Amino acid sequence: MQFPTGNRIVSVVIPCLNEETPIADVVREVLAQRVDEVIVVDNGSTDQTAERAAGAGARVVRQPERGYGRACAAGLKAVQVDAEIVCFLDGDGSDELAVGWRDQKPGVAVYTVGRDGALKSKVMVDEGGMATEDLVVADLNGDKRPDIVASGRATRNVKIYWNETRATGR
């Protein structure tokens, strides 16, 4: 994948459990973005997830002990040693992407992308705020909602964006 600062090795890890229907399309779509490797971690699937992922061009790693964290760790362990960027995606093809940038007008946004790869929504979290170089999404306070931690290496700034959305009562 080409970045303005030069060539960097980009690895994509896709933890999966019984995703045989969407996985081949997801792998092909990711490979079309010219990433360097796609690793599908089969987390004990009982269907054809691993075979379809491999057939679409992914390297398949098996992690029979179930658990999303275990699958992510197995995928991270399998990436190329010289990978500089590692992305994690869901195997069903429906993801929210947290993106930070440091262009002329820095900011942080969350994008929702559908199975077809089309942008469904964009929510600005911090427009014109911090110049972000690194981003981590995790449930920091145990409320089962993802929070965002953004950092700027050059500026040594760190900012936490707490997910304070309200439940919709479904």
C-alpha positions in Angstrom: 0.0 0.0 0.0 1.4 3.4 -0.9 1.6 6.1 1.8 2.8 9.7 1.3 5.8 9.0 3.5 7.0 6.0 1.5 6.3 2.3 1.3 5.2 0.7 4.5 4.2 -2.9 5.1 0.5 -3.1 5.8 -1.0 -6.3 7.3 -4.7 -6.9 7.8 -5.9 -9.4 10.3 -9.5 -10.8 10.1 -10.6 -12.9 13.1 -13.4 -15.2 11.9 -15.9 -17.7 13.3 -18.3 -19.3 10.8 -18.1 -16.5 8.2 -18.2 -18.7 5.0 -20.7 -16.5 3.2 -19.0 -13.1 3.3 -15.3 -13.9 3.9 -14.2 -14.4 0.3 -15.6 -11.1 -0.8 -14.1 -9.4 2.3 -10.7 -10.8 1.5 -10.8 -9.8 -2.2 -12.0 -6.3 -1.3 -9.1 -5.8 1.2 -6.6 -7.2 -1.3 -7.9 -4.8 -3.9 -6.7 -2.0 -1.6 -3.1 -3.3 -2.3 -2.3 -4.2 1.3 0.7 -6.5 1.7 -1.0 -9.4 3.4 -4.4 -10.5 4.6 -4.4 -13.0 7.5 -7.7 -14.7 8.3 -7.7 -16.3 11.8 -10.1 -19.2 11.8 -11.3 -19.3 15.4 -12.8 -22.9 15.3 -15.3 -22.5 12.4 -17.5 -25.5 11.6 -18.1 -24.3 8.1 -15.9 -23.5 5.0 -14.6 -20.1 6.3 -10.9 -21.1 6.2 -11.1 -22.7 2.7 -13.0 -19.8 1.2 -10.6 -17.3 2.7 -7.6 -19.2 1.4 -9.2 -19.5 -2.0 -9.7 -15.7 -2.1 -6.0 -15.1 -1.4 -5.7 -14.9 2.4 -3.2 -16.7 4.5 -5.2 -18.7 7.1 -4.0 -19.2 10.6 -6.0 -21.5 12.9 -6.7 -20.7 16.5 -9.0 -23.5 17.7 -9.3 -22.0 21.3 -12.2 -19.7 20.9 -12.3 -16.1 21.8 -12.0 -12.9 19.9 -8.9 -11.8 21.9 -7.2 -15.1 21.3 -7.9 -14.8 17.6 -6.6 -11.3 17.4 -3.4 -12.3 19.3 -2.9 -15.2 16.9 -3.3 -12.9 13.9 -0.9 -10.4 15.4 1.7 -13.1 16.0 1.4 -14.2 12.4 2.0 -10.8 10.7 5.2 -10.2 8.8 8.0 -9.1 11.2 8.6 -5.9 9.2 4.9 -4.9 9.1 4.6 -1.3 10.3 0.8 -1.0 10.1 -1.6 -3.7 11.3 -5.4 -3.4 10.8 -8.1 -5.5 12.3 -11.4 -6.1 10.4 -14.5 -8.2 11.1 -15.1 -11.1 8.8 -18.7 -10.2 8.1 -17.6 -7.2 6.1 -19.5 -4.7 8.2 -17.1 -2.5 10.2 -16.8 0.9 11.8 -13.4 2.4 11.1 -11.9 5.0 13.5 -9.6 7.3 11.5 -7.3 10.0 12.6 -5.3 12.3 10.4 -2.9 15.2 10.5 -3.4 17.0 7.3 -4.0 20.8 7.0 -7.1 20.4 9.2 -6.5 17.5 11.6 -9.2 15.4 13.2 -10.7 12.1 14.2 -13.8 10.5 12.6 -15.7 7.2 12.8 -16.9 5.8 9.5 -19.5 3.0 9.1 -18.9 0.8 6.0 -21.4 -1.7 4.7 -20.7 -5.2 3.3 -20.6 -3.7 -0.2 -17.7 -1.5 0.8 -19.9 1.6 0.5 -19.6 4.4 3.1 -22.8 4.4 5.1 -22.1 7.2 7.6 -19.4 9.4 9.0 -19.4 10.9 12.5 -16.8 13.6 13.2 -15.4 13.0 16.7 -13.0 15.9 16.7 -12.9 18.2 13.7 -9.9 20.5 13.6 -8.6 19.0 16.8 -5.6 16.9 17.5 -3.1 15.9 14.8 -3.4 12.1 15.1 -0.7 9.6 14.2 -1.8 6.6 16.2 -5.2 5.4 17.2 -6.5 2.6 19.4 -10.2 1.6 19.8 -11.0 -0.4 22.9 -13.6 -0.5 25.7 -11.5 1.4 28.3 -14.1 1.6 31.1 -16.0 -1.7 30.8 -19.3 -0.3 29.5 -19.2 -2.5 26.4 -18.9 0.5 24.1 -15.7 1.3 22.2 -13.7 4.3 23.2 -10.9 5.9 21.1 -7.4 6.8 22.2 -5.6 9.1 19.8 -2.0 10.1 20.1 0.4 12.4 18.2 4.0 11.2 18.4 5.6 14.4 17.2 3.5 16.5 19.6 3.4 13.9 22.4 -0.3 14.5 22.8 -2.7 11.9 24.0 -6.5 12.3 24.0 -9.3 9.9 25.0 -12.6 10.1 23.3 -15.1 8.4 25.6 -18.1 6.8 23.9 -21.0 8.4 25.6 -23.7 7.4 23.2 -27.1 6.5 24.7 -28.7 3.1 24.2 -31.6 3.2 21.8 -33.8 0.8 23.8 -34.0 -2.0 21.3 
